[in-house]
Amino acid sequence: MSAYLHSRRVDPVASSTEHRTLQPRAGILDSWLPGHNLNYTHGLTGVDQTGNYRWSEALAICFLILSLGTLALRIWGMGLRHWRHLAGMQAPHQQTFWAINHTTWWPWMNRHLFAAPLWKKKHNKGFQLSSAIDNGTLPGRWNFILLFVYGMSNLAYCLCLPYHEKGVAAALRGRTGTLAALNLVPTVLFALRNNPLIYILQVSYDDFNLFHRWAARITIIEAIVHTGSWAGTVLKDGTIKDLENALRVEASYTWGMVATVCFTFIFLQAWSPIRHAFYETFLNIHRLVVVFSIVGLWYHLEKHGLPQLPWLKIIIAMWSLEWAWRVGRILYFARPFKLNTSYSPKIKVEAMPGEACRVTVDLARPWQPTPGCHAHIYMPALALWSSHPFSIAWAHETQPFSKEATLPTLEGEVLAPSAPAKSKQISFICRARNGFTRKMYERASQAEDLSFTTPGFIEGPYGGNHSLDSYGTAVLFAGGVGITHQVMYLKRLIQGAHDGTTCTRRILLVWTIPESDCLEWVRPWMDQVLRLPGRKNILRIMLFISRPKRKLEHLSDSVKMIPGRPNIASLIDEEIRHRQGAMAVTVCASGGFADDVRAAVRPRLEDGAIDFIEEAFTY
């Protein structure tokens, strides 16, 4: 803990015979001064402040150790991939050394911990109690271990009380209140889209969102126990009238109860079936109630002059700065440099086969998205202030028009590799589900030209933490609109192989779609990919049509259309036998399909240098 937080510590616990109250602050306790029989209902009598800070520091140190351990692991992995990348570029056809594992502990941990589901093979497929109740997804094995240790440590800290002293309920009140305030810091931090730990630790927002939900549940339970301990002590030593007077007259207790009620509402409202069934409504109400709970907690701590107030200031500062950063970036990319221009940001939405939309966003200033990243789309005409995340399918590069830039290309020469091109036009593919995406599709499909243009903004890019440049073999699985996650990887890897900037020697794209009409989603971009120099030497595409309407024919030797669903295990085994260098298997698909790919890859992680990478949007 910092000296700033330590500076407000109070004296050690008073004995059970000593009556102690908080110093009056803003009128606190002026109008409600209980008798000596209510000593343990207010002030610090019976509160184990020394233990509170000891276990708070223990929890904070555990977070720090875990973060440093994760950081060390990430640095080791990044260093290995960078070394492999440099070596592979020097000898792209001689990557045998990198195709095999040189340790036994890491492949074992990867198979049995980091890439393992909690039980059997279900991970991202919805855990449904019935066909009408979606109870979310199960965490992975490693995430479950972290959550279990986190939850059990909080339970242990709450139970480490001075049982030999009188007023143990007061000690429980102080302990749970302190831990609830401390746990609120990571709860809010993990919910931020621009959480700095995402970039430092290279952990996905999806994982942090999981930790956010469970940290919030623990915080709320501790807050309820904190309030219940106080109320129970009042009722034990006093009357219901004393409890009513405290809540009615004393602002600190009133606002504390407001915060507890808001926390309890959040706990019930965030139940998975409700959250999944009405997510947009849930999110708006959730944010509003969080504001009320923060306000209530602020006044509860401030009126009593409690030492946990600096923690809440940190929370408010993090949240405010993150929102300011987000709004600033949105406005920066939505407005050109010249403020007196009449430019207005527009989004074009086109209806596509298979109940999907192609969304194209024109930016005022150039972006530089990376493969695998996503962005949030705002369309006030359809969803007011709400935003929705979608993988970036394509970034249209803006090339300067000059003789130096165009003439060599026209003459057939190869230009030297340059910095990644920026883009002022970003495209997405959005499948119509419920709510926002359904409104968007219906409006486009009802237009005369099957498209419409509306004011809007995008926020991002986010993600894109996984680079495949150091892998000699890449196997990309996509299900439905999951192809948007893979297209930019294809472009980067093929261009890099031709320019000598990546280690790529083999690429297999496996895309499953319900019908062949869905190929229209990405046809203009795939046409560009297929025309890239050197593409035929490294890329093979297998299109699996689950519900074909006509006889399928192979488009070429390297692009095949196959009815039915893929045999994932056999495809992976085939690639393993012919792999060059290290091998990456990535998947962006529905939960069931992604779990099938994971189940096929895991037993083979110890057979060679193979990494499994999954892109998921769970909430």
C-alpha positions in Angstrom: 0.0 0.0 0.0 1.2 3.5 -0.7 2.0 6.0 2.1 -1.0 8.0 0.9 -3.3 5.1 1.8 -1.5 4.3 5.0 -1.7 7.9 6.3 -5.4 7.5 7.2 -5.1 4.5 9.3 -6.8 4.6 12.7 -5.6 3.5 16.1 -5.7 -0.2 17.0 -9.0 -1.8 18.0 -10.5 -0.6 21.3 -11.3 -3.0 24.0 -14.8 -4.3 24.5 -15.3 -2.1 27.5 -14.2 1.2 25.8 -16.9 3.2 24.0 -15.5 4.7 20.8 -17.2 6.6 18.1 -16.0 8.3 14.9 -15.2 11.9 15.2 -18.2 14.0 14.1 -17.9 14.9 10.4 -20.5 16.8 8.5 -23.0 16.3 11.3 -22.4 12.5 11.6 -23.8 11.0 14.8 -25.1 14.4 16.0 -28.7 13.3 15.8 -28.3 9.5 16.4 -26.3 8.7 19.4 -27.1 5.1 20.6 -26.7 4.0 24.1 -23.8 2.0 25.4 -25.6 -1.2 24.6 -25.1 -0.3 20.9 -21.4 0.2 21.1 -20.6 -2.3 18.3 -23.0 -0.7 15.8 -21.1 2.4 15.0 -17.6 3.8 15.1 -14.5 1.5 15.3 -15.4 -0.4 18.4 -14.7 -4.0 17.6 -13.3 -3.3 14.1 -10.0 -5.0 13.5 -8.4 -2.2 11.5 -4.9 -3.8 11.7 -6.3 -7.1 10.3 -8.2 -5.2 7.7 -5.1 -3.6 6.2 -3.1 -6.7 6.6 -5.4 -8.8 4.5 -6.1 -5.9 2.1 -2.4 -5.7 1.5 -2.2 -9.5 1.1 -4.9 -9.4 -1.6 -3.2 -6.5 -3.4 0.2 -8.4 -3.3 -1.5 -11.5 -4.7 -2.8 -9.4 -7.7 0.7 -7.9 -8.1 2.4 -11.3 -8.1 -0.1 -12.8 -10.6 0.4 -9.8 -12.9 4.2 -10.0 -12.7 4.1 -13.7 -13.3 1.8 -13.3 -16.3 4.0 -10.5 -17.6 7.1 -12.6 -17.3 5.4 -15.4 -19.2 4.3 -13.0 -21.9 7.8 -11.5 -22.3 9.3 -15.0 -22.6 6.8 -15.9 -25.2 7.2 -12.6 -27.1 11.0 -13.1 -27.0 10.8 -16.6 -28.3 8.4 -15.6 -31.2 10.6 -12.7 -32.1 13.8 -14.8 -32.2 11.9 -17.4 -34.2 10.7 -14.7 -36.6 14.2 -13.4 -37.2 15.6 -16.8 -37.8 12.7 -17.9 -40.0 13.1 -14.9 -42.3 16.7 -15.6 -42.9 16.0 -19.2 -43.9 12.3 -19.5 -44.7 12.7 -23.0 -46.2 14.7 -24.4 -43.3 12.4 -24.1 -40.3 12.7 -27.7 -39.0 14.3 -26.6 -35.8 11.2 -24.5 -34.9 8.7 -27.3 -35.8 9.5 -29.3 -32.7 9.2 -28.7 -29.0 12.4 -28.2 -27.2 10.9 -28.4 -23.7 8.4 -30.7 -22.1 6.9 -28.5 -19.4 5.5 -25.8 -21.6 3.6 -28.1 -24.1 2.2 -30.0 -21.1 1.0 -26.8 -19.3 -0.4 -25.5 -22.6 -2.4 -28.7 -23.2 -3.6 -29.3 -19.6 -3.9 -25.7 -18.3 -3.9 -22.8 -20.7 -5.7 -24.3 -23.6 -7.9 -26.7 -21.6 -11.6 -26.3 -21.0 -12.9 -26.7 -17.5 -14.4 -30.1 -18.1 -14.3 -32.4 -21.1 -14.5 -30.1 -24.2 -17.3 -27.5 -23.5 -15.9 -24.0 -23.2 -17.4 -21.3 -25.5 -20.6 -23.2 -26.3 -23.4 -21.8 -24.3 -24.2 -23.7 -21.0 -28.0 -24.0 -21.3 -30.2 -25.2 -18.5 -33.0 -25.6 -21.0 -33.7 -24.4 -24.6 -35.0 -21.1 -23.2 -32.4 -20.4 -20.5 -28.9 -19.5 -21.6 -26.6 -19.6 -18.6 -23.5 -18.3 -20.4 -20.2 -20.2 -20.9 -17.9 -22.1 -18.7 -14.4 -20.6 -18.0 -11.3 -22.3 -19.2 -9.3 -24.5 -16.7 -6.6 -21.9 -16.0 -9.2 -19.1 -15.6 -11.2 -21.3 -13.2 -8.1 -21.9 -11.1 -7.5 -18.2 -10.8 -11.1 -17.4 -10.0 -11.2 -20.2 -7.4 -8.1 -19.0 -5.6 -9.3 -15.5 -5.8 -12.7 -16.4 -4.3 -11.3 -18.7 -1.6 -8.7 -16.1 -0.6 -11.4 -13.5 -0.1 -13.4 -16.0 2.0 -10.4 -16.8 4.1 -9.6 -13.1 4.7 -13.2 -12.5 5.7 -13.0 -15.3 8.3 -9.7 -14.3 9.8 -11.3 -12.4 12.7 -10.4 -11.8 16.4 -12.9 -14.4 17.7 -11.5 -14.0 21.2 -12.8 -10.4 21.3 -16.4 -9.3 21.9 -18.3 -7.9 18.9 -17.0 -10.3 16.3 -19.9 -9.0 14.1 -18.3 -5.6 14.1 -15.0 -7.1 13.0 -16.8 -8.9 10.2 -18.5 -5.6 9.2 -15.1 -3.8 9.0 -13.4 -6.7 7.2 -16.1 -7.2 4.5 -16.5 -3.5 4.0 -12.7 -3.0 3.5 -12.4 -5.9 1.1 -15.5 -4.9 -0.9 -14.0 -1.4 -1.4 -10.7 -2.9 -2.4 -12.2 -5.5 -4.8 -14.1 -2.7 -6.5 -10.8 -1.4 -7.9 -10.1 -4.5 -10.1 -13.8 -4.9 -10.8 -13.9 -1.5 -12.6 -10.4 -1.8 -14.1 -11.3 -5.2 -15.7 -14.4 -3.7 -17.3 -12.6 -0.9 -19.2 -12.1 -1.4 -22.9 -8.8 0.5 -22.6 -7.6 -1.5 -19.6 -3.8 -1.0 -19.7 -3.3 -4.6 -18.5 -4.7 -5.9 -21.8 -1.8 -4.4 -23.7 0.8 -5.0 -21.0 -0.1 -8.6 -20.3 -1.4 -9.5 -23.8 -4.5 -10.9 -22.2 -7.8 -10.6 -24.1 -10.6 -8.3 -23.1 -12.8 -11.4 -23.2 -10.8 -12.9 -20.3 -10.8 -9.6 -18.4 -14.6 -9.4 -18.9 -14.8 -12.8 -17.2 -12.7 -11.6 -14.3 -14.8 -8.5 -14.1 -18.0 -10.4 -13.6 -16.6 -12.6 -10.9 -14.8 -9.8 -9.1 -18.1 -7.9 -9.1 -20.0 -10.9 -7.6 -17.4 -11.2 -4.8 -17.6 -7.4 -4.2 -21.4 -7.4 -4.0 -21.5 -10.4 -1.7 -19.0 -8.7 0.7 -21.0 -5.5 0.5 -24.2 -7.4 1.4 -22.5 -9.1 4.3 -21.0 -5.8 5.4 -24.5 -4.2 5.6 -26.1 -7.3 7.1 -23.5 -7.4 9.8 -24.2 -3.9 10.8 -28.0 -4.3 10.7 -27.8 -7.6 12.6 -25.8 -6.0 15.4 -28.3 -3.1 15.7 -31.2 -5.5 15.9 -29.4 -7.7 18.3 -28.5 -5.0 20.8 -31.3 -2.5 20.0 -34.6 -2.3 18.3 -36.0 -1.9 14.8 -36.6 1.7 15.7 -32.9 2.2 16.1 -32.3 0.8 12.7 -34.9 3.0 11.1 -33.5 6.1 12.8 -30.0 5.3 11.6 -31.2 4.9 8.0 -33.5 7.9 8.1 -31.4 10.5 9.9 -27.7 9.7 9.4 -26.6 10.4 5.8 -23.7 7.9 5.9 -25.9 5.0 6.7 -28.6 6.2 4.2 -26.1 6.4 1.3 -24.5 3.1 2.4 -27.9 1.4 2.1 -28.4 3.1 -1.3 -25.1 1.6 -2.5 -26.0 -1.9 -1.1 -29.4 -1.9 -2.8 -27.8 -0.8 -6.1 -25.2 -3.5 -5.8 -27.9 -6.1 -5.0 -29.9 -5.0 -8.1 -26.8 -5.3 -10.2 -26.2 -8.8 -8.9 -29.7 -9.9 -9.8 -29.9 -8.0 -13.1 -26.5 -9.4 -14.3 -27.8 -13.0 -14.0 -26.7 -14.7 -17.3 -30.2 -15.5 -18.7 -31.4 -12.0 -18.2 -28.1 -10.5 -19.5 -28.1 -12.6 -22.7 -31.8 -12.1 -23.4 -31.8 -8.3 -23.2 -28.2 -7.3 -23.4 -28.6 -3.8 -24.8 -31.2 -2.9 -22.2 -29.1 -4.6 -19.5 -26.0 -2.7 -20.4 -27.7 0.7 -20.3 -29.4 0.0 -17.0 -26.3 -1.5 -15.6 -24.2 1.6 -16.2 -26.8 3.8 -14.7 -27.1 1.8 -11.5 -23.3 1.6 -11.2 -23.2 5.4 -11.2 -25.8 5.4 -8.4 -23.9 2.8 -6.4 -20.6 4.8 -6.8 -22.4 8.0 -5.6 -23.9 6.1 -2.6 -20.6 4.6 -1.7 -18.8 7.9 -2.0 -21.1 9.6 0.5 -21.1 6.6 2.8 -17.3 6.8 3.0 -17.0 10.6 3.0 -19.6 11.2 5.7 -17.8 8.8 8.0 -14.3 9.9 6.9 -13.3 6.3 6.3 -9.8 5.5 5.0 -11.2 3.5 2.0 -12.2 6.8 0.3 -8.9 7.1 -1.6 -9.6 3.8 -3.3 -12.9 5.1 -4.5 -11.1 8.2 -5.9 -8.8 5.9 -7.9 -11.9 4.1 -9.3 -13.6 7.3 -10.3 -10.3 8.6 -11.8 -9.8 5.4 -13.9 -13.4 5.4 -15.1 -13.4 9.1 -16.0 -10.1 9.1 -17.8 -11.0 6.0 -19.8 -14.3 7.5 -20.9 -12.6 10.8 -21.8 -10.0 8.9 -23.8 -12.7 6.9 -25.7 -14.7 10.0 -26.5 -11.6 11.9 -27.6 -10.5 9.1 -30.0 -14.0 8.8 -31.5 -14.1 12.5 -32.2 -10.5 12.6 -33.4 -11.2 10.0 -36.1 -14.7 11.3 -36.9 -13.6 14.9 -37.6 -11.0 16.1 -40.1 -8.1 18.5 -39.3 -10.0 21.5 -40.7 -12.8 22.2 -38.3 -14.6 24.5 -40.6 -15.3 21.7 -43.1 -18.8 20.4 -43.7 -17.6 16.8 -43.4 -20.0 14.5 -41.5 -19.1 10.9 -40.6 -21.2 8.4 -42.5 -21.7 4.6 -42.3 -23.0 2.7 -45.3 -24.9 -0.5 -44.6 -25.6 -3.1 -47.4 -27.9 -6.1 -47.0 -26.2 -9.3 -48.0 -27.4 -12.9 -48.5 -27.8 -15.1 -45.4 -29.2 -12.2 -43.3 -26.0 -10.3 -43.0 -24.9 -6.8 -43.6 -21.7 -5.3 -45.0 -20.9 -2.2 -43.1 -18.4 0.4 -44.5 -17.2 3.3 -42.4 -15.5 6.3 -43.9 -13.0 8.0 -41.5 -11.8 11.6 -41.5 -8.3 10.5 -40.4 -6.4 7.3 -41.2 -6.4 4.2 -39.0 -3.8 1.5 -38.8 -5.7 -1.7 -37.9 -3.9 -4.9 -37.4 -5.1 -8.5 -38.3 -7.5 -9.9 -35.7 -8.6 -6.5 -34.2 -12.1 -5.3 -33.7 -14.0 -2.0 -33.3 -17.2 -0.8 -31.8 -19.8 0.7 -34.1 -22.1 3.6 -33.1 -25.3 4.3 -35.1 -27.4 6.8 -33.1 -30.3 6.4 -35.5 -30.6 2.8 -34.6 -29.2 2.4 -31.1 -28.8 5.9 -29.6 -25.5 5.9 -27.6 -25.1 2.1 -27.6 -22.2 0.5 -29.4 -21.5 -3.1 -30.6 -18.2 -4.8 -31.3 -17.4 -6.4 -34.6 -14.2 -7.9 -36.1 -12.7 -5.6 -38.8 -13.0 -7.6 -42.0 -11.0 -5.3 -44.3 -9.1 -2.0 -44.3 -8.9 -0.3 -47.6 -5.4 1.0 -47.9 -4.8 4.6 -49.0 -1.8 4.8 -51.3 -0.3 8.1 -52.3 -0.6 8.8 -56.0 2.7 9.7 -57.4 5.0 8.5 -60.2 7.4 7.0 -57.7 4.6 4.9 -56.1 2.8 3.8 -59.2 5.2 3.5 -62.1 7.2 0.5 -60.8 4.0 -1.3 -60.0 2.7 -0.7 -63.5 6.0 -2.0 -64.9 5.7 -5.2 -62.9 8.5 -4.5 -60.4 8.3 -5.4 -56.7 8.3 -2.5 -54.4 10.4 -2.6 -51.2 8.4 -3.4 -48.1 7.3 -0.2 -46.3 5.5 0.6 -43.0 2.0 -0.9 -42.6 -0.4 1.1 -44.7 -3.1 3.2 -43.0 -6.7 3.2 -44.0 -9.6 5.8 -44.0 -12.2 3.2 -44.9 -13.0 0.2 -42.7 -15.4 -2.6 -43.5 -17.3 -5.1 -41.3 -19.7 -8.1 -41.8 -22.5 -8.2 -39.3 -24.9 -11.2 -39.0 -28.5 -10.3 -38.1 -29.3 -11.6 -34.6 -31.5 -9.6 -32.3 -31.7 -5.9 -31.4 -29.3 -3.7 -33.2 -28.1 -6.1 -35.8 -31.6 -7.1 -36.7 -32.7 -3.5 -37.0 -29.7 -2.8 -39.2 -30.4 -5.7 -41.6 -34.2 -5.1 -41.8 -33.7 -1.4 -42.7 -31.1 -2.3 -45.4 -33.2 -5.1 -46.9 -36.2 -2.9 -47.2 -34.4 -0.1 -49.0 -34.7 0.1 -52.8 -31.0 -0.5 -53.5 -30.7 -2.8 -50.4 -28.5 -0.3 -48.7 -28.7 2.9 -46.6 -26.3 5.5 -45.2 -26.6 6.9 -41.7 -24.5 9.1 -39.4 -22.2 7.1 -37.2 -18.9 6.5 -35.5 -16.5 3.7 -34.7 -14.3 3.3 -31.7 -11.1 1.3 -31.7 -9.2 -0.6 -32.9 -9.1 -3.1 -30.0 -7.4 -6.5 -29.8 -5.2 -7.8 -32.5 -2.6 -8.9 -30.0 -1.8 -12.2 -31.7 0.8 -12.0 -34.5 1.2 -15.0 -36.8 4.3 -13.7 -38.5 6.7 -16.1 -36.8 4.8 -19.3 -37.7 5.7 -21.3 -40.8 2.3 -23.0 -40.9 -1.0 -21.3 -40.2 -4.4 -23.1 -40.1 -7.3 -20.6 -39.9 -10.8 -21.9 -39.0 -13.8 -19.7 -39.5 -17.5 -20.3 -39.0 -20.0 -17.9 -40.7 -19.1 -14.3 -40.1 -16.0 -15.5 -38.2 -14.3 -15.1 -41.6 -13.9 -11.4 -40.8 -11.3 -12.3 -38.2 -9.2 -14.3 -40.7 -9.3 -12.3 -44.0 -6.8 -9.7 -42.9 -4.5 -12.4 -41.6 -4.5 -14.0 -45.1 -3.5 -10.7 -46.6 -0.7 -10.0 -44.2 0.8 -13.5 -44.3 0.7 -13.8 -48.0 2.2 -10.4 -48.6 4.8 -11.0 -45.9 5.8 -14.4 -47.4 6.3 -12.7 -50.8 8.2 -9.7 -49.3 10.2 -11.9 -47.0 8.9 -10.2 -43.8 7.1 -13.3 -42.4 8.0 -17.0 -41.9 4.8 -18.2 -43.6 5.2 -21.2 -45.9 1.8 -22.9 -45.6 -1.7 -21.5 -45.0 -4.9 -23.4 -44.8 -8.2 -21.6 -44.5 -11.2 -23.7 -43.5 -14.5 -21.8 -43.7 -17.9 -23.3 -42.9 -21.1 -21.5 -44.1 -24.7 -22.6 -44.5 -25.0 -21.9 -48.2 -22.7 -20.8 -51.0 -24.5 -17.4 -51.3 -22.7 -16.4 -48.2 -19.5 -16.2 -50.2 -20.7 -12.7 -51.3 -19.9 -11.4 -47.9 -16.2 -11.2 -48.5 -16.0 -11.7 -52.3 -14.4 -8.3 -53.1 -11.7 -8.7 -50.5 -11.0 -12.4 -51.2 -10.6 -11.5 -54.9 -7.8 -9.2 -53.8 -6.3 -11.8 -51.6 -6.4 -14.4 -54.4 -4.6 -12.0 -56.8 -1.7 -11.4 -54.4 1.7 -12.5 -55.8 2.9 -15.9 -54.5 -0.6 -16.8 -53.2 -0.8 -20.1 -55.1 2.4 -21.3 -53.5 1.2 -21.1 -49.9 -2.6 -20.8 -49.6 -5.3 -23.4 -49.8 -8.9 -22.7 -49.1 -11.6 -25.3 -48.1 -15.1 -24.0 -48.1 -17.6 -26.3 -46.4 -21.3 -25.7 -47.3 -23.5 -27.2 -44.6 -26.8 -26.8 -46.6 -25.9 -26.7 -50.3 -28.7 -25.8 -52.7 -27.0 -27.1 -55.8 -24.1 -29.3 -56.8 -20.8 -27.8 -55.7 -17.7 -27.6 -57.9 -14.2 -26.8 -57.0 -13.3 -23.2 -58.0 -9.6 -24.1 -58.6 -7.0 -26.5 -57.4 -6.3 -24.4 -54.3 -10.0 -23.4 -53.6 -12.3 -26.3 -53.0 -16.0 -26.3 -52.1 -17.2 -29.3 -50.1 -20.7 -30.2 -48.9 -21.2 -30.9 -45.2 -19.0 -30.2 -42.2 -15.2 -30.6 -41.9 -13.5 -33.4 -40.1 -11.4 -31.1 -38.0 -9.1 -33.7 -36.5 -8.1 -35.2 -39.9 -7.5 -31.7 -41.3 -5.2 -30.8 -38.4 -3.3 -34.1 -38.6 -2.7 -33.6 -42.3 -1.3 -30.1 -41.7 0.9 -31.4 -38.8 2.4 -34.1 -41.1 3.4 -31.5 -43.7 4.0 -28.5 -41.5 7.0 -26.2 -42.0 8.2 -24.4 -38.8 6.0 -23.7 -35.9 2.3 -24.1 -36.4 -0.6 -21.8 -35.3 -4.2 -22.9 -35.3 -6.7 -20.1 -34.9 -10.5 -20.1 -34.8 -13.2 -17.6 -34.9 -16.6 -19.3 -34.9 -19.7 -20.2 -32.9 -19.0 -21.7 -29.5 -19.7 -25.3 -30.5 -17.4 -25.1 -33.6 -14.6 -23.4 -31.6 -14.8 -26.1 -28.9 -14.5 -28.8 -31.6 -11.4 -27.1 -32.9 -9.9 -26.8 -29.4 -10.7 -30.5 -28.7 -8.9 -31.6 -31.9 -5.8 -29.4 -31.3 -5.2 -30.1 -27.6 -4.1 -33.7 -27.8 -1.5 -32.6 -30.5 0.1 -29.7 -28.6 2.8 -32.0 -27.3 3.5 -33.4 -30.8 5.2 -30.3 -32.0 5.5 -26.5 -31.7 1.8 -25.9 -32.1 -0.2 -22.9 -30.6 -4.0 -22.7 -30.3 -5.5 -19.2 -30.6 -9.2 -18.5 -30.2 -11.1 -15.3 -30.8 -14.3 -15.0 -28.8 -16.8 -12.4 -27.9 -18.5 -13.7 -24.7 -20.4 -11.5 -22.3 
